[in-house]
Every structure is written in structure tokens, then in C-alpha cells.
Amino acid sequence: MTRRRFYAPPSAFSADAKSATLGPGRDTTPARCLRLHPGDEIYVFDGAGREFSCAVEIIAKDSTELRVISSRTHSSGIAAAPNPAIALLKGEKFDLVIQKSYRAGR
């Protein structure tokens, strides 16, 4: 089974951390594109070292309501840096992508 993991800012969680709301905006795209249904399990991290196991409750046009099942805290924040992957591009476009990614990594 695929582990579906999404980012949500700390403000997306309720004060008691029992529920969360993704959206409005691009946060709802994964739920709609992956064709998630109520009851499906996803994982949400807040970028501050906490990860939540959530169940999808309601998928609306501009938001997705989640119920928090459990949470855990990582001592070092986000566990790993992202590893970008790109397709082979024609001509000098590939060189440009390499240059930009090198500068961004500094």
C-alpha cells in the first residue's frame, strides 16, 4: 500500500489537534487527484516535527476535512531533504535545470 504523505501548515490543525483542514487552494489537489474517499488513511506533517495519521472525513470542492487518528513527533523536524528528479531535456534546457538546482542547493 502506498503511503500518502502531505504537508499542512500548523494553522490547519484544530486547537486540540483532533482534526485538520486542507485547503482552500492547492492543498486539496492531492485528495482530488488521487481520488481519495472518506475513510482513506493519509499522513500529514506540519513542518515543525510532527506527523499525523489522518482519516479523510469530507472532500469538498475547495477543502478536505481530516480526522486525526494518531500523532508522533520527530526530534529533528523533517526527517529528510527532498530528492528532486527530472526528465532528460533536449538541448541546453537540461543544463539550465542543473545550474538552477545547484544554485538553490547552496
C-alpha positions in Angstrom: 0.0 0.0 0.0 1.2 3.5 -0.9 1.9 5.8 2.0 0.3 9.1 1.1 2.0 12.0 2.9 1.0 15.6 2.6 2.1 19.0 4.1 -0.3 21.2 6.1 0.7 24.3 8.0 0.3 24.2 11.8 -2.7 26.6 11.4 -4.6 23.9 9.5 -5.0 21.8 12.7 -7.6 22.4 15.3 -6.6 23.6 18.8 -7.0 20.2 20.3 -5.2 18.5 17.3 -8.2 16.2 16.7 -9.0 17.5 13.2 -7.4 19.3 10.3 -8.5 21.1 7.1 -6.6 21.0 3.9 -7.4 23.9 1.6 -8.6 26.1 0.1 -6.1 26.1 -2.7 -3.5 23.6 -3.8 -3.8 21.6 -0.6 -7.0 19.9 -1.9 -5.4 18.9 -5.2 -3.8 15.6 -3.8 -7.1 14.4 -2.4 -9.0 15.1 -5.6 -6.2 13.8 -8.0 -5.6 10.6 -6.0 -9.4 10.0 -5.9 -9.4 9.6 -2.1 -12.7 8.6 -0.4 -14.0 9.2 3.1 -12.3 6.7 5.4 -9.0 6.5 3.4 -5.9 7.0 5.6 -3.2 9.6 4.8 -0.3 11.1 6.7 0.1 14.8 7.2 3.2 16.6 8.5 3.3 20.2 9.7 7.0 21.1 9.1 7.6 21.6 12.8 8.5 18.0 13.5 5.0 16.5 13.9 3.4 13.8 11.7 -0.3 12.9 12.0 -2.1 9.8 10.8 -5.4 11.0 9.5 -8.6 9.6 8.0 -10.4 11.6 5.3 -13.8 12.7 6.5 -15.2 15.1 3.9 -13.9 16.1 0.5 -15.5 19.3 -0.7 -14.8 21.4 -3.8 -12.4 23.7 -2.0 -11.3 21.8 1.1 -10.7 18.4 2.7 -11.7 17.7 6.2 -9.5 15.2 8.1 -9.9 13.4 11.5 -6.6 12.8 13.3 -6.1 9.2 14.4 -2.7 9.5 15.9 0.4 11.7 16.0 4.1 11.4 16.6 6.9 13.9 17.0 10.2 13.7 15.2 13.1 15.2 17.2 14.8 16.7 14.2 11.9 18.2 12.3 11.5 17.0 8.8 13.2 13.6 8.5 14.9 14.0 5.1 15.6 16.6 2.5 13.7 16.2 -0.8 15.4 14.5 -3.7 14.5 16.2 -7.0 14.1 14.1 -10.1 13.9 15.5 -13.6 13.3 14.1 -17.1 16.0 14.3 -19.7 15.5 17.5 -21.7 16.7 18.5 -25.1 19.4 21.0 -25.8 20.6 23.5 -23.3 17.4 23.2 -21.2 18.9 20.4 -19.2 22.0 22.5 -18.4 19.8 25.3 -17.2 17.9 23.0 -14.8 21.2 21.7 -13.4 22.5 25.2 -12.9 19.4 26.4 -11.2 19.2 23.3 -8.9 22.9 23.7 -8.0 22.4 27.3 -7.0 19.2 26.5 -5.0 21.1 23.9 -3.0 23.7 26.2 -1.7 
